[in-house]
Every structure is written in C-alpha cells, then in structure tokens.
Amino acid sequence: MINSEAVFIGAEAARPLAEQRHVELEPGLTAAEFDRVEGRFGFEFADDHRAFLSAGLPIGKGWPDWRDGEVDHLRDRLAWPVKGVLFDVEHNAFWHDEWGAQPADRGEALVVAGERLASVPQMIPVYSHRYLPAGRGTFGHPVLSMYQTDIIFYGVDLMDYVRQEFGAGEGLDRRELRWQPHATVAFWRELVG
C-alpha cells in the first residue's frame, strides 16, 4: 500500500498540470501497466512518482511515454544519468574518489567507472533531464536536473518541481528558508552542486 503522503504529493503534482494548456494528460497508468513497465525495465517507481502517473500520464515532447513509448527510447532515458557520468569520465577527467585510483588508460578508466556505476541507484525520468530515484516505499525525494555530472536540485519534491518547471501553481522561492532540498540517494547526492 502506498503511503498517504506520497499519494498526496503525486496527486497534487498532477492536478495543476491538468490545467496547463501546453501539457496533455492521458488517463493515468493502471496497476497492470505499472507492472508491465517495472517488469520490462527492472525498477519500481517511487510512491509519489507512481501516484503522479496514476493521476494522469503526461505525454508529448520531454515526457517519457510509459504506456506507448518505444522501448529503446525509454531504455536510453533510463540510462541517461549513467551515460552522462561516463561521458565526463572519458572527456572531462571526472573520477569519483570512492572508485579508488584512476587508471591512466582512458579505456580502462571507463571500464572501472562502468563497473562502479552498475551498482548506483536507478534514476527515473520525470520530464526531459529531470529525474527522481526509483524505489517502491519511498517518496519525497527532490527532483534532480541531471546533465552529465552537472546535477542540481529542480524541486524540493515532485509537487514543488511541477510548480517550478511548469508554472503550475506557486513553487517555493529558492531564497526562502523552506527551500532546503536534501539529496536522498547514494552516489547521486554527492554530485549535486
């Protein structure tokens, strides 16, 4: 059973999107559709993300089409965060301290980085390059904008994110004391700048 606070966050994130003229919503994903998506791609949505997609499935440019999208395209979207880190390893001398000594050979460095990245938490696309962590039984994560190792907060949670990104209600002012997102997911939280 999904936590009631997670349901509230997801539903409140979806509600104002329905009022936006530039966002098209289809009926939300069903339990069977969630099972199909999660089984096919090997992850579970966080509870608030699940509630959001249950309330209505945003479609169109930038939105992952979990119902009818091309499998390869969705796999690419799911792989985007890790591929971005690998790009920075190859082209921008990125190396995470916890990976040990960086191999001098670029190819070997990519292999080691790929092995280390195979165990980091899965990030799930919300819109464009905005992501939430996977994980049934979790909710309230900040939405992260992920572009290679340039990772920043884009909302305190899913509800705040939708308000910030789409002007769908009043988001938290980033100068307010309440704007204090806390990265919650191992590895990725260390890259938030």
C-alpha positions in Angstrom: 0.0 0.0 0.0 1.3 3.5 -0.9 1.8 6.0 1.9 -1.0 8.6 2.0 1.6 11.5 2.0 3.1 10.0 -1.2 -0.3 9.9 -2.8 -0.9 13.5 -1.8 2.4 14.7 -3.3 1.8 12.8 -6.5 -1.8 13.8 -6.9 -1.0 17.5 -6.1 1.8 17.4 -8.7 -0.5 16.1 -11.4 -3.6 18.3 -10.6 -2.2 21.6 -11.8 -0.7 20.0 -14.9 -4.2 19.2 -16.0 -4.9 22.9 -16.0 -1.9 23.8 -18.2 -2.8 24.3 -21.9 0.7 23.2 -23.0 0.6 19.8 -21.2 -1.5 17.0 -22.4 -2.6 14.3 -20.0 -3.9 10.9 -20.8 -5.7 8.7 -18.3 -3.2 7.6 -15.6 -1.4 4.3 -15.7 -3.2 1.3 -14.4 -1.8 -1.3 -11.9 -1.3 -3.7 -14.8 0.6 -1.0 -16.8 2.9 -0.3 -13.9 3.6 -4.0 -13.5 4.4 -4.2 -17.2 6.7 -1.1 -17.2 8.5 -2.1 -14.0 8.9 -5.7 -15.1 10.3 -4.7 -18.5 12.8 -2.2 -17.3 13.7 -3.7 -13.9 12.8 -0.9 -11.5 9.9 0.2 -9.3 8.7 3.8 -9.3 8.9 5.8 -6.0 5.4 6.0 -4.4 4.9 9.7 -5.2 6.0 9.2 -8.8 3.6 6.3 -9.1 0.7 8.4 -7.6 1.6 11.2 -10.1 1.5 8.8 -13.1 -1.7 7.2 -11.7 -3.5 10.5 -11.7 -2.6 11.3 -15.3 0.1 10.4 -17.8 1.7 13.5 -19.3 2.5 13.0 -22.9 4.4 14.9 -25.6 7.8 16.4 -26.0 10.1 15.8 -23.0 7.7 13.3 -21.2 8.6 9.6 -21.1 5.7 7.7 -22.6 5.5 4.8 -20.2 2.3 3.4 -21.9 3.2 3.5 -25.6 6.8 4.7 -25.9 9.4 2.9 -27.8 11.3 0.5 -25.6 14.7 1.6 -26.9 13.9 5.3 -26.3 12.8 4.6 -22.7 15.9 2.5 -22.1 18.0 5.4 -23.3 16.2 7.8 -21.0 16.8 5.4 -18.1 20.5 5.1 -19.0 21.0 8.9 -19.4 22.4 9.6 -15.9 25.0 6.9 -16.0 25.9 7.6 -19.6 26.4 11.3 -18.6 28.8 10.3 -15.9 30.7 8.0 -18.3 30.9 10.9 -20.8 32.6 13.1 -18.1 35.0 10.3 -17.2 36.0 10.0 -20.8 36.1 13.6 -21.9 36.2 15.8 -18.7 38.6 13.9 -16.3 35.8 13.1 -13.9 36.7 10.5 -11.3 34.8 9.7 -8.1 37.1 9.4 -5.0 35.4 6.2 -3.8 36.3 4.4 -7.1 39.9 4.2 -6.0 42.9 5.2 -8.1 42.0 6.3 -11.6 43.6 4.2 -14.3 45.9 6.2 -16.6 44.4 4.5 -19.6 41.1 6.1 -20.6 39.5 2.9 -21.8 40.4 1.1 -18.6 39.0 4.1 -16.6 35.7 3.8 -18.5 35.5 0.1 -17.7 36.2 0.6 -14.0 33.7 3.5 -13.8 31.1 1.4 -15.6 31.5 -1.4 -13.1 31.1 1.1 -10.2 28.1 2.8 -11.8 26.4 -0.6 -12.3 25.5 -0.5 -8.6 24.3 3.1 -8.1 20.6 3.7 -7.5 18.4 3.8 -10.6 17.2 7.3 -11.6 13.8 7.5 -13.4 13.0 10.3 -15.8 10.1 12.6 -14.9 10.5 15.1 -17.8 13.4 15.9 -20.1 16.6 15.5 -18.0 14.7 15.8 -14.6 14.9 12.7 -12.6 13.6 11.0 -9.4 15.1 7.9 -7.8 13.4 4.6 -8.2 12.1 2.8 -5.1 8.8 1.4 -4.0 8.1 2.5 -0.4 10.0 5.8 -0.9 8.7 9.3 -1.6 9.5 13.0 -1.1 12.8 12.9 -3.0 13.9 16.2 -4.6 13.7 16.2 -8.4 17.2 16.4 -9.9 18.2 18.0 -13.1 20.9 15.7 -14.4 23.2 16.6 -17.2 26.4 14.6 -17.1 27.9 15.3 -13.6 26.2 18.7 -13.5 23.4 17.8 -11.2 21.2 20.4 -9.4 18.0 20.5 -7.5 14.9 21.4 -9.5 12.3 21.0 -6.8 12.1 20.1 -3.1 9.8 17.3 -4.1 7.7 16.3 -7.1 4.9 18.8 -6.3 7.3 21.7 -6.0 9.1 20.6 -9.1 5.9 20.7 -11.2 5.2 24.2 -9.9 8.7 25.4 -10.6 9.1 23.9 -14.1 5.6 24.5 -15.5 4.4 27.5 -13.6 1.6 25.2 -12.3 0.9 27.0 -9.0 3.3 28.7 -6.7 6.6 26.9 -6.1 8.8 27.6 -3.2 11.0 30.7 -3.6 14.6 29.4 -3.7 15.5 32.3 -1.3 13.1 31.1 1.3 14.2 29.0 4.3 11.8 26.3 3.2 13.8 25.8 0.0 16.2 23.3 1.5 16.1 20.2 -0.6 18.2 17.3 0.7 19.5 14.8 -1.7 18.4 11.4 -0.6 20.1 8.9 -2.9 23.6 7.4 -2.5 26.2 8.4 -5.1 24.0 11.0 -6.9 23.7 13.1 -3.8 27.5 13.6 -3.8 27.3 15.1 -7.3 24.6 17.7 -6.5 26.2 21.1 -6.9 
